[in-house]
């Protein structure tokens, strides 16, 4: 019976997956493997995630487990933090003579609203 289970798994993998062989420096491979183990993820999933980031986006994948939701939230937080940083840079680069302008006030409002959203996200999975 075990052979049948393995055969069905192999058929499913053959139908849905493609093997990609990569040759890299041994030190890089060892560091990558250690980093994946520390994060509790497989090397294949990290490589797949990288590859999917290099292709056009599809529909948002389901995030059903707590770990998947946490990872998705962490990614959203990192993206939002970079947007806040960019908006703050924009605001700080507005000339002094325009700091009472509508453009400056809009940038200031955007930064404060994004920071509020970040605070909410930071507190979402408090442990």
C-alpha positions as CSV (number, residue, x, y, z in Angstrom):
1,X,0.0,0.0,0.0
2,X,2.9,2.4,0.7
3,X,4.0,2.0,-3.0
4,X,0.6,3.2,-4.1
5,X,0.7,6.2,-1.9
6,X,4.2,7.1,-3.1
7,X,3.2,6.6,-6.7
8,X,0.2,8.9,-6.3
9,X,2.4,11.6,-4.7
10,X,4.9,11.2,-7.5
11,X,2.1,11.6,-10.1
12,X,0.8,14.7,-8.4
13,X,4.3,16.2,-8.1
14,X,5.0,15.5,-11.8
15,X,1.8,17.1,-12.8
16,X,2.1,20.2,-10.7
17,X,5.9,20.9,-10.2
18,X,9.1,21.3,-12.2
19,X,12.5,20.5,-10.7
20,X,15.0,23.3,-11.0
21,X,18.7,22.4,-10.5
22,X,20.9,25.2,-9.3
23,X,24.7,25.1,-8.8
24,X,25.9,27.6,-6.2
25,X,29.0,28.1,-4.0
26,X,29.0,25.7,-1.1
27,X,29.3,28.4,1.5
28,X,26.3,30.3,0.0
29,X,24.3,27.0,0.0
30,X,25.2,26.2,3.6
31,X,24.3,29.7,4.8
32,X,21.0,29.7,2.9
33,X,20.1,26.2,4.3
34,X,21.0,27.4,7.9
35,X,18.9,30.6,7.4
36,X,15.9,28.6,6.1
37,X,16.2,26.2,9.1
38,X,16.3,29.1,11.6
39,X,13.2,30.6,9.9
40,X,11.4,27.2,9.9
41,X,10.9,27.2,6.1
42,X,12.1,24.9,3.4
43,X,14.7,25.9,0.9
44,X,12.4,25.0,-1.9
45,X,9.6,27.3,-0.6
46,X,12.0,30.2,-0.3
47,X,13.3,29.7,-3.8
48,X,9.8,29.4,-5.1
49,X,8.8,32.6,-3.3
50,X,11.8,34.4,-4.9
51,X,10.9,33.0,-8.3
52,X,7.3,34.0,-8.0
53,X,8.4,37.5,-7.1
54,X,10.2,37.7,-10.4
55,X,7.1,36.9,-12.4
56,X,3.8,38.7,-13.0
57,X,1.5,38.7,-10.0
58,X,-1.5,36.3,-9.9
59,X,-4.4,36.4,-7.6
60,X,-3.5,36.7,-4.0
61,X,-2.8,33.3,-2.5
62,X,-4.7,31.9,0.4
63,X,-3.0,32.3,3.8
64,X,-4.7,29.7,5.9
65,X,-2.2,28.8,8.6
66,X,-1.1,31.2,11.4
67,X,2.5,31.0,10.1
68,X,1.4,32.0,6.6
69,X,-0.7,34.8,7.9
70,X,2.2,36.0,10.1
71,X,4.6,35.9,7.2
72,X,2.1,37.8,5.0
73,X,1.7,40.4,7.7
74,X,5.4,40.7,8.2
75,X,5.8,41.3,4.4
76,X,3.0,43.9,4.5
77,X,4.7,45.6,7.4
78,X,8.0,45.8,5.6
79,X,6.4,47.2,2.5
80,X,4.5,49.7,4.5
81,X,7.6,50.8,6.4
82,X,9.4,51.4,3.1
83,X,6.5,53.5,1.8
84,X,6.5,55.5,5.1
85,X,10.2,56.1,4.7
86,X,9.8,57.2,1.1
87,X,6.9,59.6,2.0
88,X,8.9,61.0,4.9
89,X,11.8,61.6,2.6
90,X,9.5,63.4,0.1
91,X,8.1,65.5,2.9
92,X,11.5,66.5,4.2
93,X,12.6,67.5,0.7
94,X,9.9,70.0,0.2
95,X,11.4,73.5,0.2
96,X,11.0,75.6,3.3
97,X,8.9,78.2,1.5
98,X,6.4,75.5,0.6
99,X,6.0,74.0,4.1
100,X,2.7,75.7,4.7
101,X,1.4,74.5,1.3
102,X,-1.3,72.0,0.5
103,X,1.3,69.6,-0.9
104,X,3.2,69.6,2.4
105,X,0.1,69.2,4.5
106,X,-1.0,66.2,2.3
107,X,2.4,64.6,2.8
108,X,2.3,65.2,6.5
109,X,-1.3,63.7,6.7
110,X,-0.1,60.7,4.6
111,X,2.8,60.0,6.9
112,X,0.7,60.2,10.0
113,X,-2.0,57.9,8.6
114,X,0.5,55.3,7.4
115,X,2.2,55.4,10.8
116,X,-1.2,54.8,12.5
117,X,-1.7,51.8,10.2
118,X,1.7,50.5,11.0
119,X,1.0,50.7,14.7
120,X,-2.2,48.7,14.2
121,X,-0.3,46.1,12.2
122,X,2.5,45.9,14.9
123,X,-0.1,45.1,17.5
124,X,-2.0,42.5,15.4
125,X,0.0,39.4,16.5
126,X,1.3,40.6,19.8
127,X,2.5,37.6,21.8
